[in-house]
């Protein structure tokens, strides 16, 4: 949202950073203790000694960005409001203000609940408010934005796909608060929303990133493409969209693998402990390794070392 950078690039950096921040915290939380994992709507700074107000830095940054965004949008329609008539070209500004108010409600509610302690929220309520902001953004993009068959409408249609997936993932998180997969997918989609917004900003503000056959609109606004080159331009956007999604997926898998190894294989150990707590506890090394293979979980390293020592023992 408006933070002084070119249009869409600012929102891309904001939501992209937010998505990566959520993704890293989600992966760390699960890698440390899978059994204790629960989804979070926002993540405090990992410095317990800080006052509660400072640990809410994520919410403060988002609040500041939303206020700047709203002020920027309102500044474009103040003259229209004084005249009592908003031209069609400026209605999009009012639509932006509408879904921006949902994010404002989310940040203020989150801060009031965390800092004052006088606004206790049911589990999942803040998550639902955040999801409503993305749902309203999806509603605006789908019905009130970018009509016609243009490059602009196409890239925003791809954004609608991301928003729809994001809202669905957040709904699943509310219904299943302990689902690591739902939380991870939501974080990945939040990062994808940011990266795709950033890409739209490049198309809008820097002509050198446009596909061949596309150029700046004579009257300003989103670039246009010649009819013969429009299909090619759309195909390129599908490729770029897929590359963005693939990059985030690979980064997520790599981050998960690194964190599981860094935290000593806690995921495998806790799964192993759950197996051992069931009826018919296993006792021998061989039984443990067979059971680990059945659930596609490697046996703890200590067992592997013990087996190697056993094989080296002299008769």
Helices and strands as residue ranges (DSSP letters): H 9-32, G 34-36, H 52-55, H 57-75, H 78-83, G 88-90, H 91-111, I 112-116, H 125-143, H 151-175, H 180-205, G 207-209, E 214-215, E 224-225, H 227-262, H 266-276, H 285-294, H 301-312
